[in-house]
C-alpha cells in the first residue's frame, strides 16, 4: 500500500521509445489502453512548426506535407514574397493559431501584407480506423482590403514520403494523369506504409477565379487547371521543399525563355506554372493559380476508417472543433477581472493556441562531443580558454537517431526543443491536456543518456541544423540546463493526489486529456516509472555541477551542497539559461552559482514529495538530509546581509570566499523555487528588492537586472535589463503563495501580486495589439516587445496570469503550494 491509498498496476505505462524502460511491455492494462488512445489521438498534427503550415505523423520516415504560396503579379515579387518557412520580420503582420487543440484541430491566420492576402489554414482531425485517423486542411486566401481584385497567387501543396521505399514499403502515387494541361477537377493520391496503412489524399478543385491571358502561350499554359509535378528527391534534398519546387520551376521558366519573344513576354503567373507530370516519386507538388480570393481542401482518409472524408464532413467537423475549443477555453482558462472583455478572450486564445500549435515532432541525429576532454572539467585558471581550445579540436560526432515530441519557443527563430524552456511551456499545456503533457515529458526523458544527461538543445536532423550556426550545434555531456520539467512532474503529482482523494478529475471519465488523472492507478504508475529517471538526472546534476567547498576552506554547514555551472566563458553562461547575466569577474574555478543551487533545491524538494508518495522511505530520508544541507549552505555561502540578497560567490585575491552581488533574477531564485519560508526575514528583504523601482520593479514587469548595477543595459543586454515572462511568472506565483498564507509579509505580497499581474498582462497585450506578435522579452522602460518575434513559447504564460484571481483584503491561512 502506498501513500496514494490504492494498489499499483504492476505492468503499465511504458515510456514511448522504450529505450528508457526496455522491460515495459504492452498488454491490456488500463495504462496500455490509455497509451494506445493517446498515440491514436495525437498521431497526426501540424508537427512541422517551422513551416507556416506543415502536417506530419509522430513517426520516423513518415509522410509529411507543407503549404507554399506567393504572389505572381510582377516578376520581381516572385522570389521576394514566396512563403514556406516561418520567418522573422518582413511584411507579414502577424500569423499563428487563433484556436487550436492538439486532439481536434484549429484555425490559423496569416496576415500576408506583402502578397496583399490573408491566408487561413483550418485543420481538423476526424477519428477512425487503426492508423491515427483522418485529417483535413482547408486552405483559404482572402484578398486584403484595398488589394486589386486581379491579384494573382500561386499556391502549392507539397507531399513527401520520407525513407527508402525498398526498406519501409512506403509509396505514394497520383491516381490518373489528368489532361494534357492538368487536372480539371479534384486530384487524388493513394499511398501505403506500415505506420499509415492504406490511405487516400484528395486535393479538391475548390472555389475561386483563375487567371486568363491572351498571350499565345495560353494554348499550352492555362490557369484553370491543377498541376502535379512528381519527382524522386534524395533525403538530403527532400526536406528543402522550396528548393525542390524552384528546381522544377526552372524548367518552366527556361521553356518560356527559349520559345517566347522577349519583347512580348507572358504575364508572370503563366511563366511560373510547373510542368504537369504526375508520375511515381517520393515527392508530389500540387499547384493551383488563383486570381482574387480562393478556397480548397486537402483531405487525408485512412482506409482502415472505412469511409473517405468529404468536404461536407470537413465543414461539420471544423464547426464542432471551433465550438468545443471556445467552450473548453472558457472552462480551463476562466479569465478574471480586469481581463474579461472579448479582446482579452481573443488575445488569450491566440497566445495559448500558438503555444500548443508550436508542438512538433522531430527525428534525426544529434551532434555530440563525448570526448570528455580534461579541459572540460574547468578546474584550472583561465579554464574557459582551455575549454575553447578543446572544443576547437572538433571531436564531436553524429549520434542517434533520436526522436522528440516537444513544443518550441519560437516557430521562426527557435523551431526546436530547448530543455529549460520546455518546463515553462508545459505549465499552461498541462492545464489543458495533462496526458499530452506527460507524453512530451516522456519524450524528453527518452533522450537522456545512461548517466542522467539530457541535451539542453535538441537539434535533430539536417532540417533543424540548417537554422543553427555550426558553433552552436554541438551538445556537451557536461553541460547542464535548469531542470524545469520537475515543475511539471511535481504539479502533476499534486493534481493526481487531489483526484485520488476526491475520486474526481478535471474532465469527463473518458476524456483522453485527463486519462492519467481519471485513472489514478495509471497516474501513479507513470510516477513510479519516471522516478528512477528523475533521480538519475538529479544525481548527475550533483556530480557534474559540483562546486568546491573544502578546497578553499569555506565555512558552511555542509561540505557537499555547492554548485557551479559548467560551460562558462568570460561573458556568458549559456547553460544557466540566463546567458549574459553578470557573474564574478574574472571567471574562477572556485565560483559558486546561487541560481544553480536553487534549481538543485527544487529537484530535491520535488523528489522528496514523489518518493514519499511512492512509499520510498529510504530515499525520502536521504533527500531530506540533502535538502536540509542545501538550505543551510544557501545562507552560509550565498546570503549577503549587507546587500540584503542572495549572491554568487568566488575566490578573491587572498584566496578567501567572496560574494559578488549583481541584484536581479539570480538573487531571486531561492524565492522563485519555493525555498524561503513565509516568516523568513530574508523573504521580506527579497520582496523589498523586487518592489524597489530603483532596482527591479518596472511598470512592465520585474527587470532581469537592477537599474543600479554597473552592467545594466550593457553589452549584449540580453538578460541585463529586459523583462522576461518565465521569471515574472514565477515571481507572480510565489507572491500569490505568500499572499495566501499567514505571515508577516502577506499584505505586502498581496499588493505586489495584484500590481505585477496587471503590469505584465497590460504590457504583453499592448505589444500584441500593436505588432501582431508575442515577443521574447519586453523593454522595462517602454514595454515594447524585443528580440525574437512570434515567441509564443513561455511568453504564453500570460494566459495563466490572466486566469489568476485578483487578491482581496485577507484570505486567511491556506495551502502554500501553488498549482503551476
C-alpha positions in Angstrom: 0.0 0.0 0.0 1.4 3.4 -0.9 0.5 6.9 0.3 -1.9 7.3 -2.7 -4.0 4.8 -0.8 -4.5 2.1 -3.5 -2.7 -0.8 -5.1 -0.4 -0.3 -8.1 -0.9 -1.7 -11.5 2.4 -3.5 -11.9 2.6 -3.7 -15.7 1.6 -0.4 -17.2 2.6 2.8 -18.9 5.7 2.3 -21.0 7.8 5.3 -21.9 7.4 5.9 -25.6 10.5 4.9 -27.4 11.2 2.1 -24.9 14.9 2.9 -24.5 14.3 4.3 -21.0 12.2 1.3 -20.0 13.1 -1.7 -22.1 11.4 -4.1 -19.7 7.9 -2.5 -20.1 5.6 -4.4 -22.3 2.2 -3.7 -23.9 -0.9 -5.5 -22.9 -4.5 -4.9 -21.8 -3.9 -3.0 -18.6 -5.5 0.4 -18.2 -2.1 2.1 -18.8 -1.8 0.2 -22.1 -5.2 1.3 -23.3 -4.5 4.9 -22.4 -1.2 4.7 -24.2 -2.9 3.5 -27.4 -5.6 6.1 -27.0 -3.0 8.9 -26.8 -1.0 7.5 -29.7 -4.0 7.5 -31.9 -5.5 10.9 -31.0 -2.1 12.6 -31.0 -0.7 10.7 -34.1 -1.2 13.5 -36.7 -0.6 17.1 -36.2 0.8 20.3 -37.6 4.1 18.9 -36.2 6.4 20.9 -38.5 6.1 24.2 -36.6 9.0 25.7 -38.6 6.6 25.9 -41.5 3.6 28.3 -41.8 1.6 25.1 -42.3 3.1 21.6 -42.3 1.4 18.3 -41.2 3.2 15.1 -40.3 2.6 12.0 -38.1 4.7 11.2 -35.0 6.7 8.5 -36.7 10.2 8.5 -38.2 10.3 8.4 -42.0 6.6 9.3 -42.4 4.5 11.2 -44.9 4.6 14.9 -44.4 3.0 17.8 -46.2 3.6 21.6 -46.5 1.9 24.7 -47.9 3.8 27.2 -50.1 2.4 30.3 -51.8 3.4 33.6 -53.3 2.2 36.5 -55.4 2.7 36.3 -59.2 1.8 39.8 -60.2 5.3 41.1 -61.1 8.5 39.2 -61.9 10.3 41.0 -59.0 7.9 39.8 -56.3 8.0 36.0 -57.1 11.2 35.2 -55.1 10.8 38.0 -52.6 7.3 37.2 -51.4 7.4 33.4 -51.6 6.2 31.9 -48.3 7.1 28.5 -46.8 9.1 28.6 -43.6 8.2 30.9 -40.8 10.4 34.0 -40.9 11.1 36.9 -38.7 10.4 40.5 -39.8 9.4 41.1 -43.4 5.9 42.1 -44.5 3.8 39.5 -42.6 1.8 41.4 -40.0 1.2 38.6 -37.5 0.4 34.9 -38.0 -0.5 32.0 -35.9 -3.3 29.9 -34.5 -6.4 31.7 -33.4 -7.7 28.4 -31.9 -6.0 25.1 -31.6 -6.4 21.8 -29.8 -3.8 19.1 -30.5 -6.5 16.4 -30.4 -9.1 18.0 -32.6 -7.6 20.8 -34.7 -8.0 24.5 -35.1 -7.7 27.6 -37.3 -4.6 29.6 -38.1 -4.5 33.1 -39.7 -1.6 34.5 -41.6 -1.7 38.3 -42.5 0.5 38.4 -45.6 0.7 42.1 -46.3 3.5 41.6 -48.9 1.2 39.5 -51.0 -1.9 41.5 -50.1 -3.7 38.4 -48.9 -4.8 36.9 -45.6 -4.3 33.2 -45.5 -6.4 30.9 -43.3 -5.3 27.3 -42.7 -8.1 25.4 -40.9 -7.1 21.9 -39.8 -9.2 19.1 -38.3 -8.8 15.5 -37.1 -11.5 13.0 -37.7 -11.1 9.8 -35.6 -11.4 6.4 -37.2 -9.5 3.2 -38.0 -6.3 1.9 -36.7 -3.7 4.3 -38.1 -4.2 7.6 -36.4 -7.5 8.5 -38.1 -8.2 11.0 -40.8 -7.4 14.7 -41.2 -8.2 17.6 -43.4 -6.9 21.1 -44.2 -9.0 23.9 -45.6 -6.8 26.4 -47.3 -8.3 29.8 -47.8 -6.9 33.0 -49.2 -8.8 36.3 -48.8 -7.7 39.5 -50.5 -6.9 42.2 -48.1 -8.9 45.5 -48.1 -7.5 47.7 -50.9 -5.9 44.8 -52.8 -6.7 44.8 -56.6 -9.3 42.2 -57.4 -6.9 41.0 -60.1 -4.3 40.0 -57.5 -2.8 36.6 -58.5 -1.5 34.0 -56.2 0.4 30.7 -56.8 -0.5 28.1 -54.2 1.5 24.8 -53.9 0.9 21.8 -51.6 3.9 19.6 -51.1 3.6 15.9 -50.3 6.8 14.0 -49.3 7.3 10.4 -48.2 10.5 10.0 -46.2 12.7 7.0 -46.1 13.7 4.3 -48.5 10.6 2.6 -50.1 12.6 -0.6 -50.5 13.1 -0.8 -46.8 9.9 0.7 -45.3 7.5 -0.3 -48.1 6.0 3.2 -48.2 4.7 4.6 -51.5 2.5 7.5 -52.6 1.3 7.9 -56.2 -1.1 10.1 -58.1 -4.3 8.5 -59.4 -4.5 9.1 -63.1 -2.7 11.8 -65.1 -5.4 14.3 -65.8 -5.5 16.1 -69.2 -2.6 17.5 -71.2 -2.8 20.7 -69.3 -3.5 19.4 -65.8 -6.5 18.2 -63.8 -9.8 19.8 -64.4 -11.4 18.8 -61.0 -10.2 17.1 -57.8 -7.0 15.1 -57.7 -6.4 12.0 -55.7 -3.2 10.5 -54.3 -3.0 6.9 -53.0 -0.4 5.7 -50.5 0.6 3.0 -48.1 3.1 2.4 -45.4 3.5 0.2 -42.3 2.6 3.1 -40.0 -0.2 4.7 -42.0 -1.7 1.6 -43.7 -3.5 2.3 -46.9 -4.8 5.8 -47.4 -6.0 8.4 -50.0 -5.5 12.1 -50.2 -7.8 14.3 -52.1 -7.0 17.9 -53.1 -10.3 19.4 -54.1 -10.8 21.7 -57.1 -12.1 24.3 -54.6 -13.5 27.7 -55.3 -12.0 30.8 -56.8 -11.4 32.5 -60.1 -8.4 31.6 -62.2 -6.4 34.0 -64.3 -6.6 34.1 -68.1 -4.3 35.6 -70.7 -4.5 36.5 -74.4 -0.8 35.6 -74.8 -0.1 32.9 -77.4 1.4 30.7 -74.7 -2.1 30.3 -73.3 -2.7 27.4 -75.7 -0.3 25.3 -73.5 -0.4 27.1 -70.2 -3.9 27.5 -68.8 -4.6 29.0 -65.4 -7.7 27.0 -64.5 -6.2 23.5 -64.1 -4.5 21.9 -61.1 -0.9 20.8 -61.9 1.0 17.9 -60.4 4.8 17.5 -60.6 6.2 14.3 -59.3 9.9 13.8 -58.5 12.2 11.4 -56.7 14.1 13.5 -54.3 17.1 12.4 -52.2 16.8 12.5 -48.5 19.2 15.4 -48.1 17.1 17.5 -50.6 13.6 16.4 -49.9 13.1 18.5 -46.7 14.0 21.6 -48.7 10.6 22.0 -50.3 11.2 25.5 -51.6 14.5 24.5 -53.3 12.9 21.4 -54.8 10.0 23.4 -56.1 12.3 26.1 -57.6 14.4 23.4 -59.3 11.2 22.1 -61.0 10.0 25.6 -61.8 13.3 26.4 -63.5 12.3 24.1 -66.4 9.1 26.1 -66.9 11.0 29.4 -66.9 13.6 28.2 -69.3 11.0 26.9 -71.7 9.5 30.4 -71.9 12.9 31.9 -72.4 13.6 29.6 -75.3 10.3 29.8 -77.1 8.8 33.3 -76.4 9.7 36.6 -77.9 11.4 38.6 -75.1 9.7 41.7 -76.4 6.3 40.1 -75.8 6.6 38.1 -72.5 3.6 36.3 -71.0 2.3 37.5 -67.6 4.3 36.2 -64.6 1.6 33.7 -63.5 1.9 32.0 -66.8 5.7 31.8 -66.6 5.6 30.2 -63.2 3.4 27.2 -63.9 5.0 23.8 -63.2 5.4 21.3 -66.0 2.4 18.9 -65.4 4.0 15.4 -64.9 2.3 13.2 -62.4 4.4 10.0 -62.1 5.9 7.7 -59.5 8.0 9.5 -56.9 8.5 10.3 -53.2 7.6 14.0 -53.7 4.4 15.3 -55.4 3.9 19.0 -55.8 0.3 20.2 -56.5 -0.1 23.7 -57.9 -3.1 26.0 -58.2 -3.1 29.5 -59.5 -5.9 32.0 -58.5 -7.0 35.5 -59.2 -8.6 37.0 -56.2 -9.8 35.1 -53.1 -9.9 31.3 -53.1 -10.5 28.1 -51.0 -9.8 24.4 -51.4 -9.4 21.3 -49.2 -6.7 18.7 -48.7 -8.3 15.6 -47.2 -6.5 12.6 -45.9 -8.6 9.4 -45.4 -7.3 6.3 -43.7 -8.8 3.3 -45.5 -8.9 1.5 -42.1 -11.6 4.1 -41.1 -13.9 2.5 -43.6 -15.2 5.8 -45.3 -13.5 8.5 -47.2 -13.9 12.0 -45.7 -15.9 14.5 -47.8 -15.8 18.3 -47.9 -19.1 18.3 -46.1 -17.6 16.2 -43.3 -14.8 18.8 -43.1 -17.2 21.7 -42.7 -19.1 19.9 -40.0 -16.0 18.9 -38.1 -14.5 22.4 -38.3 -17.6 23.9 -36.8 -17.6 21.3 -34.0 -13.9 21.9 -33.3 -14.4 25.7 -33.0 -17.4 25.3 -30.7 -15.6 22.8 -28.4 -12.5 24.9 -28.3 -14.3 28.0 -27.2 -16.2 26.1 -24.5 -13.1 24.4 -23.2 -11.0 27.5 -23.2 -13.6 29.3 -21.0 -13.6 26.3 -18.6 -9.9 25.8 -18.3 -8.7 29.4 -18.5 -11.5 31.3 -16.9 -10.0 34.8 -17.3 -10.5 37.0 -14.3 -11.1 40.8 -13.9 -10.0 43.1 -15.3 -9.3 40.8 -18.2 -12.7 39.5 -19.1 -13.5 41.6 -22.2 -13.8 40.0 -25.6 -10.5 41.4 -26.7 -8.7 39.7 -23.9 -10.5 36.4 -24.7 -9.3 36.7 -28.3 -5.8 37.5 -27.1 -5.8 34.6 -24.6 -7.0 32.1 -27.1 -4.3 33.2 -29.6 -1.5 33.1 -27.1 -2.4 29.7 -25.8 -3.2 28.2 -29.2 0.1 29.3 -30.6 1.9 27.7 -27.6 0.1 24.4 -28.3 0.3 24.9 -32.0 4.1 25.1 -31.6 4.3 21.4 -30.6 6.3 19.5 -33.1 7.8 16.1 -33.8 11.5 15.9 -34.6 13.6 13.0 -35.7 17.3 12.7 -36.6 20.8 12.6 -35.4 22.4 15.0 -33.0 25.9 16.4 -32.9 27.5 15.5 -29.5 31.1 15.8 -28.2 31.7 12.8 -25.9 35.5 13.3 -25.8 35.3 14.1 -22.1 38.4 16.2 -22.6 40.3 17.0 -19.4 39.8 20.7 -20.1 36.1 20.3 -19.8 36.5 19.9 -16.1 37.1 23.6 -15.9 39.3 23.3 -12.9 42.4 25.5 -13.8 42.9 29.2 -14.1 41.7 30.6 -17.4 39.8 27.4 -17.8 37.5 28.9 -20.4 40.4 29.4 -22.8 41.5 25.8 -22.4 37.9 24.6 -22.9 37.6 26.7 -26.0 40.8 25.1 -27.4 39.4 21.6 -26.6 36.2 22.5 -28.5 38.2 23.7 -31.4 39.6 20.2 -31.8 36.1 19.2 -33.1 35.8 15.8 -31.5 32.1 15.8 -32.0 30.2 13.1 -33.9 26.6 12.5 -35.0 24.7 10.3 -32.6 21.2 8.7 -32.9 18.8 8.9 -34.4 16.7 10.4 -31.7 13.1 11.4 -31.7 11.5 14.2 -29.7 7.9 15.4 -29.2 8.1 19.0 -27.9 6.8 22.5 -28.1 9.2 25.1 -29.5 10.0 28.6 -28.2 9.5 30.4 -31.5 8.5 29.0 -34.8 10.6 31.3 -37.0 13.8 31.5 -34.9 13.9 28.6 -32.4 11.9 25.8 -34.1 13.4 23.0 -32.0 13.4 21.7 -28.4 15.0 23.7 -25.5 15.2 21.9 -22.2 14.7 24.8 -19.8 12.1 26.4 -21.9 10.0 23.3 -22.1 9.1 23.2 -18.4 7.6 26.7 -18.7 5.8 25.7 -21.9 4.1 22.8 -20.3 2.7 24.8 -17.3 -0.2 26.0 -19.4 -0.4 23.0 -21.6 -0.8 20.8 -18.5 -3.9 22.6 -17.6 -5.4 22.0 -21.0 -4.2 18.4 -21.6 -2.2 16.6 -18.9 -1.9 13.5 -21.0 -0.3 15.3 -23.9 2.0 17.0 -21.3 3.1 13.7 -20.0 3.7 12.4 -23.5 6.1 15.3 -24.0 7.8 14.8 -20.7 8.4 11.1 -21.5 9.8 12.1 -24.9 12.3 14.4 -23.3 13.4 11.7 -20.8 13.8 9.2 -23.6 16.7 11.4 -24.9 18.5 11.1 -21.5 21.7 9.0 -21.5 22.7 6.4 -19.0 24.5 9.0 -16.8 21.4 11.2 -16.5 22.3 13.9 -19.0 19.7 15.4 -21.3 21.0 17.6 -24.2 19.9 21.1 -23.4 19.2 21.9 -27.0 17.7 19.2 -29.3 18.9 19.9 -32.9 17.7 16.7 -34.6 18.3 16.2 -38.3 19.6 18.3 -41.2 16.5 20.5 -41.3 16.9 21.5 -37.7 20.6 22.1 -38.0 20.0 24.4 -41.0 18.7 27.0 -38.6 21.6 26.9 -36.2 25.2 28.2 -36.7 27.7 25.4 -36.6 29.4 26.6 -33.4 26.1 26.2 -31.5 25.1 22.8 -32.9 27.4 20.7 -30.7 26.0 19.3 -27.4 28.3 18.5 -24.5 27.5 15.8 -21.8 28.9 18.0 -19.0 26.6 20.9 -19.8 23.5 21.2 -17.6 20.4 23.3 -18.0 17.7 24.4 -15.5 15.6 21.3 -14.7 12.2 22.9 -15.2 10.5 19.6 -16.1 10.5 19.0 -12.3 7.9 21.8 -12.1 5.6 19.8 -14.3 6.1 16.4 -12.6 5.5 17.9 -9.1 2.4 19.7 -10.2 1.0 16.5 -11.8 1.6 14.7 -8.6 -0.4 17.3 -6.7 -3.3 17.0 -9.1 -3.1 13.2 -9.0 -3.3 13.2 -5.2 -6.3 15.6 -5.3 -8.1 13.5 -7.9 -7.4 10.3 -5.9 -8.6 11.9 -2.7 -11.9 13.0 -4.2 -12.2 10.4 -7.0 -12.7 13.2 -9.5 -10.6 14.8 -12.2 -10.8 17.9 -14.3 -12.6 16.2 -17.2 -15.1 13.5 -18.0 -14.1 9.9 -17.2 -13.4 9.1 -20.8 -11.6 12.3 -21.7 -8.2 11.4 -23.1 -6.8 14.8 -22.0 -7.1 13.7 -18.3 -6.8 9.9 -18.5 -3.9 9.8 -16.1 -6.0 11.7 -13.5 -9.2 9.9 -14.2 -7.3 6.6 -13.6 -5.2 7.3 -10.6 -3.5 3.9 -10.6 -2.2 4.7 -14.1 -1.1 8.1 -13.0 0.8 6.6 -10.1 2.4 4.0 -12.4 3.6 6.9 -14.5 5.3 8.4 -11.5 6.8 5.1 -10.5 8.3 4.6 -13.9 9.5 8.3 -14.1 11.0 8.4 -10.6 14.3 6.5 -11.4 14.8 8.7 -14.4 14.3 11.9 -12.3 16.6 10.5 -9.6 19.3 9.7 -12.2 19.1 13.3 -13.5 19.3 14.7 -10.0 22.4 12.6 -9.2 24.0 13.6 -12.5 23.5 17.3 -11.5 25.0 16.8 -8.1 28.0 15.0 -9.5 28.9 17.0 -12.6 28.0 20.5 -11.5 29.6 20.3 -8.0 31.2 23.4 -6.6 34.3 23.4 -4.3 34.0 24.0 -0.6 36.8 22.1 1.2 39.5 23.1 -1.3 39.0 26.8 -0.4 38.3 26.2 3.3 34.9 27.7 3.0 32.8 27.7 6.2 29.5 26.0 5.5 27.0 23.7 7.2 27.7 21.0 4.5 30.9 20.2 2.6 28.8 19.0 -0.4 25.9 21.2 -1.3 27.5 23.9 -3.5 27.2 24.1 -7.3 28.9 25.7 -10.3 27.6 25.8 -13.9 30.0 24.3 -16.4 30.3 25.8 -19.8 31.2 29.3 -18.6 33.0 31.9 -20.7 34.2 35.3 -19.7 30.8 36.9 -20.6 28.3 34.1 -20.8 26.9 31.0 -19.0 24.6 29.7 -21.7 24.0 26.6 -19.7 22.3 28.6 -16.9 19.6 29.8 -19.4 20.3 33.5 -18.5 23.2 33.8 -20.9 24.9 37.1 -20.4 23.7 37.8 -16.8 26.7 39.3 -14.9 28.8 36.8 -13.0 32.0 37.2 -10.9 35.0 38.6 -12.9 37.3 37.2 -13.9 35.9 33.6 -14.0 37.3 31.4 -11.4 37.1 27.6 -10.8 36.1 28.3 -7.2 32.9 30.1 -8.2 29.5 29.1 -6.8 26.3 30.0 -8.5 23.2 30.6 -6.4 20.7 30.0 -9.2 22.1 26.5 -9.8 22.0 25.7 -6.1 18.3 26.8 -6.1 17.5 24.6 -9.0 19.0 21.6 -7.3 17.0 22.6 -4.2 13.8 22.4 -6.4 14.8 19.0 -7.6 15.4 17.8 -4.0 12.1 19.2 -2.8 10.2 17.6 -5.7 11.9 14.2 -5.3 11.1 14.1 -1.6 7.4 14.5 -2.3 7.4 12.0 -5.1 9.4 9.4 -3.1 7.1 9.9 -0.1 4.0 9.4 -2.3 5.5 6.2 -3.7 6.4 4.9 -0.2 10.2 5.1 -0.8 11.2 5.9 2.8 14.9 5.4 2.3 15.1 8.0 -0.5 12.9 10.4 1.5 15.4 10.3 4.4 18.4 10.8 2.1 16.9 13.5 0.1 15.6 15.3 3.2 19.2 15.4 4.5 20.4 16.7 1.2 17.8 19.5 1.1 18.4 20.5 4.7 22.1 20.8 4.0 21.4 22.8 0.8 19.2 25.2 2.6 21.8 25.8 5.2 24.5 26.3 2.6 22.3 28.6 0.6 22.5 31.0 3.6 26.1 30.2 4.6 27.6 30.6 1.1 25.3 33.0 -0.7 23.4 35.4 1.5 24.8 38.9 1.9 23.4 40.6 5.0 25.0 43.9 3.8 23.3 43.7 0.4 20.1 42.0 1.7 20.1 39.5 -1.1 21.5 36.2 -2.4 24.6 36.4 -4.5 27.1 34.3 -6.5 30.4 33.6 -4.8 34.0 33.5 -6.0 37.5 33.3 -4.5 39.2 36.7 -4.1 42.9 37.7 -4.5 43.5 36.5 -0.9 42.1 33.0 -1.6 39.1 33.9 0.5 35.4 33.2 -0.1 33.8 36.4 -1.5 30.3 37.3 -2.5 29.7 39.1 -5.9 26.2 40.7 -5.8 24.5 41.6 -9.1 21.0 42.1 -7.9 18.5 40.6 -10.3 17.0 37.3 -11.4 19.7 35.1 -9.8 19.1 36.9 -6.5 15.5 35.8 -6.5 16.0 32.2 -7.4 15.7 30.7 -3.8 12.4 32.6 -3.5 11.2 31.6 -7.0 11.6 27.9 -6.4 9.9 28.0 -3.0 12.9 27.6 -0.7 12.1 30.6 1.6 9.6 30.1 4.5 6.7 32.6 4.8 8.1 34.1 8.0 11.8 34.2 6.9 13.2 37.8 7.3 15.2 37.1 4.1 11.9 36.8 2.3 11.0 40.3 3.4 14.2 41.7 2.1 13.7 39.8 -1.2 10.3 41.3 -1.6 11.8 44.8 -0.9 14.3 44.2 -3.7 11.6 43.2 -6.2 9.3 46.1 -5.2 12.1 48.8 -5.4 11.6 50.9 -8.5 15.2 51.9 -8.5 16.2 48.3 -8.6 14.0 45.6 -10.2 10.4 46.9 -10.3 9.2 48.5 -13.6 5.8 49.4 -15.0 6.1 46.5 -17.3 7.3 43.7 -15.1 10.3 42.7 -13.0 13.6 43.7 -14.6 16.3 41.0 -15.1 19.0 43.2 -13.6 19.0 46.1 -11.2 19.0 49.6 -12.6 21.8 50.3 -10.1 24.1 47.6 -11.4 27.1 48.7 -13.4 26.2 46.2 -16.1 22.6 47.4 -16.6 21.8 47.6 -20.3 25.4 47.0 -21.3 26.9 44.7 -23.9 24.5 42.3 -25.5 21.8 43.4 -23.0 20.0 40.1 -23.3 19.5 39.4 -19.6 20.8 42.7 -18.3 17.6 44.7 -18.1 14.7 43.3 -20.1 11.5 41.8 -18.6 11.2 38.1 -19.2 7.9 36.3 -18.8 9.1 32.9 -17.3 10.8 34.6 -14.4 8.0 37.0 -13.9 5.5 34.1 -13.9 7.5 32.5 -11.1 7.5 35.8 -9.2 3.7 36.2 -9.6 3.2 32.6 -8.5 5.3 32.9 -5.4 3.8 36.2 -4.5 0.4 34.5 -4.6 1.7 31.7 -2.3 3.0 34.2 0.2 -0.2 36.3 0.0 -2.4 33.4 0.7 -0.5 32.2 3.8 -0.4 33.7 7.3 2.8 35.6 7.8 4.4 39.0 8.3 4.7 39.6 4.5 1.2 38.6 3.5 -0.2 42.1 2.9 2.9 43.3 1.0 2.9 40.2 -1.2 -0.8 40.7 -2.0 -0.3 44.3 -3.1 2.7 43.3 -5.2 0.9 40.4 -6.8 -2.1 42.5 -7.9 0.2 45.2 -9.4 2.6 42.9 -11.1 -0.2 40.7 -12.6 -1.8 43.8 -14.2 1.6 45.2 -15.4 2.6 42.0 -17.1 -0.8 41.4 -18.9 -1.0 45.1 -20.0 2.5 45.0 -21.4 2.2 41.8 -23.4 -1.4 42.6 -24.6 -0.5 46.2 -25.8 2.5 44.9 -27.8 0.5 42.1 -29.3 -2.2 44.6 -30.4 0.4 46.9 -32.0 2.6 44.3 -33.7 0.5 41.2 -34.1 3.2 39.2 -32.2 4.2 37.9 -28.8 7.9 38.7 -28.1 10.9 37.1 -26.4 11.3 39.9 -23.9 10.0 43.4 -23.2 11.7 46.7 -22.6 11.4 47.7 -19.0 11.1 51.4 -19.8 8.7 51.4 -22.7 7.1 47.9 -22.6 7.9 47.3 -26.3 8.4 43.8 -27.4 12.0 43.0 -28.3 14.3 40.4 -29.9 12.6 37.4 -31.3 9.0 37.8 -32.6 6.3 35.2 -32.5 7.8 34.0 -29.2 4.7 32.1 -28.2 6.6 29.6 -26.0 6.9 30.8 -22.4 5.6 34.3 -23.1 2.2 32.5 -23.4 2.3 32.1 -19.6 0.4 35.5 -19.7 -2.7 33.3 -20.2 -2.1 31.7 -16.8 -1.7 35.1 -15.2 -4.9 36.4 -16.7 -6.7 33.4 -15.2 -5.5 34.2 -11.7 -7.9 35.9 -9.3 -7.1 39.4 -8.1 -6.4 39.1 -4.4 -8.6 41.0 -1.9 -8.0 42.1 1.7 -7.2 38.9 3.5 -7.5 35.3 2.5 -6.5 33.7 5.8 -4.5 30.6 6.1 -4.2 28.3 3.2 -2.1 25.8 1.3 1.3 27.1 0.4 1.8 25.1 -2.8 0.6 26.8 -6.0 -0.6 24.6 -8.8 1.8 25.5 -11.6 
